[in-house]
Amino acid sequence: MTTRRRLLRWASWFALVNAALLALVGLRYLWYYAALGPSVAWIYALLAFVGQMSAFAFVPFLLLVPLIALIPWPRVVVPLGVVTGGVVLSLLVLDTLLFAENRYHIGVLTFTLLEPQTWAFLALYFLVGLAIEAMLAQWVWKKTEYPPKRRVGRYLALTIVGCFLASHLIHLWAEAHFYVPVTSFTRYLPLYAPLRDSRRLVKLGLVDRARAREESFAATMARRSGGELRYPQAPLRCEPRSPLLNVLLIVIDGMRADALTPVTAPRLAALAPSTVRFDRHWSGGNVSRPGMFSLFYGLPATYWKVFADVARPPVLMDLFRQYGYQFGIFASSPVYSPVVGLDRTALARIPNLRHETISPHPGSSGRDRTLTEEWLEWIDRRDQSRPFFGFLFYDAAVANEPPKDYPPTAPVPPRASIQGQLHARYLSAVHYVDSLVGRVLDDLERRKLLDRTVIVVTSDHGMEFDENGLGFDGHGTGFTASQLRPPMLILWPGRLPGRVDRRTSHFDVAPTLVAGLFGCTNPPSDYASGHDLFTDAQWDWLIVTDYTDYALIEPDRVTVVLQDAYEIRDRNYRLVPNPTLPRDGLRAALREMSRFYK
């Protein structure tokens, strides 16, 4: 046997032995997944676990193969394999400990936040791992001295490749069918990125998306809502004040705070002096799903998937149901839309939930008009002996769709840019939605319900039209103030109007309603990340998200955490050339994004 061939045999067997070692170390991941209960998804979990641990083990092998081809020297190749194997082993040990304590894995950001004592332990793990890898390398070197009589290694390698491919294909199928026991396992493995693009299966006709969604939703509703969550962290202690007040939540999708002017939104501007107006209010997201999640739950939307997997509504909606509120839910966009996902989160388990608005009028503005008319019909026939929770979710502003031939709210300057034209159209759409909200307010006043109804007017996020010249427009494109600053008006019977200039956020809305409506004495930290809006508390940092990334917002900077990198920007969202990482704030944010996991 040539030296090069023996080194290749040694490297492949060394990788297989390491796969078994890493699987032994990583058994803790399966232990925590086992807490979710027995399931047929365990077959997938084992396949994914074997495939991922083997992928880690073969990292040294992939590094060694080119070296063996160029320099087939055992004195170079074997020590390098031992070192790389020790690095992988020590990092996996650290990751299992980190996940056990904090429920997140090592990443680009978390690695930079390690404490000095953690680095010391990592060095110790590496030295121990180096010793183990050296012994394994020597043992494997002796075992591979002669050609094997049986080709067991090839079968083992094929088995590992089969596990890897099968797990990804199963996940692809599970995502297309919304099969939660499989998709929920992703969070338990480090650096695990299974196939997710199930749209191809739909295009090929292999999956009926609508039917799969309905079947999955039925299974989700039947599933116990505990799972991997510890929410709330303590039973709520509540003594509702009598009589119970009605609640009307009006959300104008995409309305930014500075659109609340007498010209653009005259009806809301006229209402504002009678309300408590929060002038420095922030959403928890720059797109609809995290914005709505932060509004209803008071939690970072990094939790969205785990709540959606078990259809766990927020404690606020639990209390509305517990105390006999009627639900008037009217949304322009379908509540089951993936960009909103309200049917599996905030509005889950509401009987006879109205999923979408069907309108004879065209576009988002037509649906907005229809939902307003249907709300007026609903409130007319409601049971007047019971309080109600109303939710009106308007869509024309974010869609830039005022009705055809709607009078422009602001003139478009000559030679205006495309963004300038879009902004003008956006203001007209806001003006139109404002007129619909005016009809709702007039109707409440006519029914003499204003003195018995808490009215909250806000948005899920803002909009941007490249005002700063940084190339950001629309929403979901950057964690800028324009995309994160919605209006916030609260009309609360018996509470004096005023303007609040301290920093507040959507995370504060749920604690405000839970305490103010139902007299719950729990600290908000039992179920939310925010505070009561009517206290003096303000945030020092805020977690905001889009669909994939998140950012730490501080008064003077924004730390954007991407999937494989991070960047720091100043308060004007310009890149900071030589930034200092806000370690304390990031550590606190990471704890907040994991403390509701079991």
N, C-alpha and C positions, 0 to 999 in steps of 0.2 A: 504494500500500500504506500503511495506517495505521501509525503508530508502534507501537501495541500489537501489531498483527499481525507487524510486523517483529521486535519484541523476542521474541515467542513463537517465530518461526522461528529467530532467532539462538540462543535458549536451548536449543532442541531439538537444533540442529546442534552447538552447543558441547558438549552432553552426549554426543553420538555421537563427536565427536572425542576427548573426554576418555576415553570408554570404550576407544578404541584405545590411548591413552596409558597408561592404567592396566593394560590387558592386557599391554602391553610391559614395564612395571615388574614385574608379577606373574608373569612367565614363570618366575621362580625356583621358585614353588610347583609348577609342572608338572615342573620339573627334578628335584626331590626325589621326586615321585611316580613319575617314570620309573624310579627305582632299583628299584622293585618288580618290574620286568620287563614284557614285552609282554603285553597283555591286550585283549580286546574292550571292557573297561570304559573304555578310553581315549576311546571315543565319548562316554560319559557324562561323563568328566572334562573334555573340551573344552566340552561343552554347559554343565556347571555352572560352569566357569571363565568362559566368556563371559557367562553370566547374572549371576554374582556381580560381576564387574568392571563390567559395565554398570549393575548396581544401585547400586554405589558412585558411578559417574559421574553418575547421574541424581539423586543427592541434591541438588546445587545447583539443578537444574532444578525439582524439586518445591518447593524453597524460594522460587524466583524467580516461579513462576506466580502465586501470590496477590499478590505485590508488583506484578507487571506488570498484573494486573487492576485494582489500586487506584491505583498510581502509575506509569504508563508513561513513565518518564523514563530515557532511556539513560544519563545521567550518574550515576544511582543504581543501576540494574539491572546494568549491565555491570561496574562495579568490584566490586559485591557478588558477582557470579558468579565473577569472577577470584579474590577472596579465599577463597570457599568451595571453589572448585576447587583452590586452592593448599593449603588445609588437608587436603583428602582426599588429594591427591597426596603431600604430605610424610608424612602418617601411614602411607600404604601403603608408601612407601619404608622408613620406620622398621620397620614390621611385617615386611617381607621380610628385613631384616637381623636382627631379633630372632629370627625363626623359623629362619633359617639357623644362628644360633649356639646357640640354646637349645631349639628345637623347640616353642615355644609362641607364641601371638599376643598382641597388645596387648589388654588388658581393663581393667575398672574398677580392679582391684587392681594389675596389672602397670604400669599407667600411673602410679600413685602411687609406684611403687618405682624409677622411672627416676633414674639418677645425674645430678648437675649437668652433667657433660660430655655426657651423652646429650641433655639439654635443649638444650645449646648446639648440638649437631649438628642437633637437630630444628628449631631456629630457622634454621640455615643451609639445611636442606632446604626450609623454608617460603619463604625468600627466593628461592632458586633456582626453586622451584615457582611462586612468584608471577610471576617474570619469564617463565617458560615459558607460564603461563596467560594472561598479558597479551598475549603475542605471538599465541597461538592465538585469543584473544578478538577481537583486532583483525583477524586474517586472516578469521575466520568472519564478522565484521561486514561486511566488504567483500564476501564471497561471497554474503551473503544480502540484498544491496541490491535485487536484482530477483527477481521470482517465478521459480521453476525451470521449465525446459521439460519436465523429466521428474520423476516422483514417486519418485525413488530413496530419499529419506529415509523415506517411509512403509514401503517394503519392508524397509529396514534396521531400522526400529523393530519391525516385525512379526517379523523374524528374531530379534531380541534377546529379545522377549517369548516367542517360541516356544522359544528355548534355555532361558530361565528356567523356563517351565512344564514342558517336557519333562524337564529334569534332576530336578525335584522328583517328577514322576510315576515316573521310572525309579528314583529312590531309594526311593520307596514300595514299588514292586514288589520291588526288591532286598532290602529289609529283610524283607518278607514271605517271601522265598525264601532268606534268609540268604546272599545272594550277596556275599561279602566284598570282591572287587575293587572293587565300587561303593561299599559302605558305608565302606570304609577311607579313601576320598578326603576325607571330611568334615573330618578333622583338618588337612588341608593348606590350607584356605581360611579366611581370617579372617571371623569373624561369620557363618559359614555355618550355617544351621539348616534343613536339608531336611525334607520331610515324613517322619514316622516312624510315625504311627499306622496300622499295617498291619492292625489288628484289624477295621477296616471291610471290607477285602477278604475277610477270613475269613468275616465275618458274611454278606456278599453271595454267598458261595460261589465267589468268583473264585480263591481260593487254598486248597489242601489243606495246612494248616499242618504236620501230622504228616509227610506225604510230602515236603514242601519241606525240612523239617528233616533228614530222613534223607538226602536227596540232597545237601544242603549239607554235612552232616557227612562223608559219603563224599568229597566234593570237597576239603574242608578237610584230611582225613587224608592225601590224596594230594599236597597242596600242600607245597612246601618250607617248612621252619620258620624260615628266616632272615628274609626280608622286611625290615621296617623296624626290626628289633630288633638290638641289639648285646648279646646275653645268652647266656652269661656274658661278661664283658668280657675274660677270659683263660681259657685251658684250665685245667681243674682238675688239681691235682697231689695225688694221693691215694695213701696206703698203708694199706689197711684193717687194723685190728687183728684178730687171730685169737684165738678164734673170733668170727665175726660174731654180734652180738646180735640177737634178735628186737625188733621195735618194735610197740607197740600204742598207737594214738592214739584216745582216747575223747573225743568232742565232744558235750556236752549242750547242744543249741541253746537259747539264751536264759538259761542259768544265770548269775546274777550272783555276784560273789565272796562277798558276805555271806550267801548261801544255804548256804555250806559250814559248817554247824553240826551238832553231834551230834543236834539235834532234827529238822532238815530233811533232812540227808544223813548219817545215822549210819554208813553203810558207808564213804563217802569220808572222813568225819571220823576214823574208826578207822584208815584207811590213811595219813592225813596225817602222823602222827609218824614214819613210815618213809620219807617222801619229802623232797625239797627243795621247800618251799612258798614261792611268790613272792607276797608280800603286797601289792605295789603294781604289779600287772601290768595292762596295758592291751591291748585289741584294736586292730586297725587299721581297725575299722568298727563302726557301730552297727546294721548289718543283716548278713544271712548272707553275701552274696557278697563284700563287701570283707573281712569278718572271716575267712572261709576263705582268701581270696587272700593276705592278710597272713600267715596261719599257715603255709601251704605254701610261699610264695615268699619271704617276708621283704621284700616290696616294697609300696609304696602301691598301692591298688586303682585309682588313676587309670590304671594300665597294663593293667587287666583286659581291655579290649576288644581291644587289639592282640595280647595273648597268646592270647585266645580266637579271634581271626580266623585264626590259623595253628595252633591247637591245640598250643601250645608248653608242655609241662609244665615244672615247676620242676626245677632241677638235683638237688634232693633225690630226686625220683621217678626221674630219670635214673639216679642211683646205685643206687637199689633194684633197678631193672631190670638194670643193668650187672653187679651182683654176685649175681644169681640169686635174689633174694627172691621168695617166693610172696606173692600179694596176696589178702587176705581183706577185701573192701570191702562193707560192709553199712550202708546209709543208709535212714532212715525216709522222708525226702522223696526224690523222684526226683532223681538226680544231674544230670539234664538240665533241671531246673526253672530258669527264667530268674532266680529269686531266689537261686540257688546257682551254677549254671553250671559245675559241677565236671567234667562230661564233656568240656568244651572247654578246660579249664585244668589243674588239678592232676591229674585222673585221665585226661587224654587219652593215647591210645596204649597204654593197658593192655589186653592181649588179654582177650577174653571178659568185659568189664566188666559187672558186675551193676548195671543201671540203676535198679531200684526194688524196693521190698519189697511183695509181695502177701500180705495177711494175711487169715485168716478171722475175725479179731477186729476190732471196730469202732474207727475213729478212730486218731489218732496213737499213743495208748497201746497199741492193738492191734498196730500196725506195729512199735513199739518192742519189744514182747514177741516178735513173730515174728523180728525181725532178731537178737535175742539167741539164740533157739533155733537159728536157722540158723548163727550164728557158732559155737555149741558143736558143731554137726554138722560144720562145715567144719574146725575145728581138730582134730577127732577123726580125720578122714580125710586130713589134709595129709601131705605128704612130710616126714618127720621128719629127713631128712638135709639139708634146706635151711632157712635162716632165713625168717621171714615178716614181712610188714608188714600189720598189721591196722588197720582203720579202722572205728569204730563211731560212727554219727552219729544221736543220739537227738533226737526231735522233740516229745515230749509236753509238756515244760516250756514251750517257746515258744508252743505251741498252747493252753496252759492246759487240758489234757485228761487228767486222771487217769482211770483206769477207772471205770465207773459203780459207785456205791456204795463207792468206795474210802474208807477211814476218813480223816477230815480230820486233817491234820498239826498245824494250829494252829486254835484255836477262833475263830470269827468274832464279834467284839464286837457287842453289841446296837446296832441302828441304825447299823451300819457303812455307809460310803459304797459306791458301786459299785466304786470303785477298791480299797477295803478288802476287799470280797468277792472281787474278782479276785485280789488279792494272796494271800489265804488259799487260793484254789483253785490258784494258781501253786505255792505251797509244797507242796501235796499232790502235784502233778504232779512236782516235783523229787524228793520223797520216793519216789515210785513208780519213777522212772528210777534213782535211787540203789540201789533194791533189785535192779534188773536188772543194774546195774554190779557189785553185790555178787556175783551169780551168776557173772559173768565172772571176777572176781578169785578166787573160791573154786575155780573150775575150773582156773585157771592154777596155783594153789597145789597142787591135787590132782595135777596133771600134773608138778609140780616144775619149772615153767617160770619162776617168779618170779625166780630167780637168773640167768636167761638172757634176760630180756625188759626192755627199756626201756618203761615205761608213762608216757604223758603224758595227763593228764586236764585238760580245759579246756572253754571254750565259744567260740563265734564272736562273741558279744556278750552284753550284759546285758539287763535289763528294768527298766522304771520304772513306778511307780504313783502319780505326782504327789506324792511325799513332800515335795518342796520347795515345793509350792503354786504352781509356775510354769506349770502347764497341760501339762506333758510326761508322756506315758504310753506304755506299750508299748515299742517299739524303732523306730529310724529316725525318731524325731520330734525329736531334739536330740542334740547332742554332749556329753551330760552324763556324769558319772562312773558313774551307775547303769546307763547303756546301754553303757558302754565298758569296764567293769571285770569281766572274767570271772575265775574261779578258775584257778590254774595249779599243778598238782602234777606232779612228775617223780620217778618211782621208777627209779633207775639202778643196776644191780648194781655193787657195788664202790665206790659213792660214798656218803659219809656223809650222813645226813639233816640237815635244818636248816631255818631260816626266813630268807628274804632280804627285807630291807626297802627295798632301793634300787629305783628305778623301772626296770621291765622291760616288754617288750611282745611281741606276736606276731611282730614283725619279728626277734626274737632266736631263735626256735625253730629255723628252718631252719639258720642258721649253727651252732647248738649240735649238731644231729644230723649235719650234714655234717662238722664237725670231729671230733666225739666218736666217731661210728660208723666213719667212713671215713678218718680221719686226713688229711683234706685240709688242706694248708698255705697255701692261698690266703688273702689277707685277705678277710673277709666282704664288703667293698665290691665285690669282683669279681662278686658275684651277689645281694647283698641290701643292705638299708638298716640292718640291725641288727647286733648283736654276739653273741658266745657268752654264753649265760646264766651260765656258770660263771666268767666274768671279773668284774672290778669295774666294768665299763662300765655307765653308765646314760644315758638319753636326756635331752637338754636341751629338745628339741622333738620332736613326733611328728605325723605326717600321718595323719589318720583321715578316712574318707569314708563317705558313704551311696551311693545310686545316681546322684545328680546333683551334689552339692556336696561340699566337703571342709572340714576345719578344721585349724588349727595348734594343737596342744595344748602348752602350756607349763605349768610347775609352778604359776604364779600367774594364768594367764589362758588364754582360748580365743578364737582368731580364726576366726570362721566366714566362709568365702568362698562366697558364693552366685553364681549365674550372672551377675547384673548388679549386685551390691552386696557389702558385707561388714559385719560387726558384731563387736565385741569384748565378751567377757563375762569376769567374774572367776571365781575358782576355784569359786564356788558357782553358777556359770552365770547370774548376774544381769548385766544389761546395764551396761556402764561408760559413764557419761554423756559424759565428755570423754576418750576414749581416745587413747593414743599408739600408732601403728601399729608393730608389731615388725618393722622393715624387714630387719634382718640375718637373723632367723629365717625370714621369708617368702622372702627371696632364696635362702637355703639350701634351703628346701623346694621351691621352683620348680626349682632345679637338680636336686634328687633325683628330682623327678617327670619329668625329661626326659633324664637322663644315660644311660639304656639305649636311647635311640633312636639310630639311625644318623645 
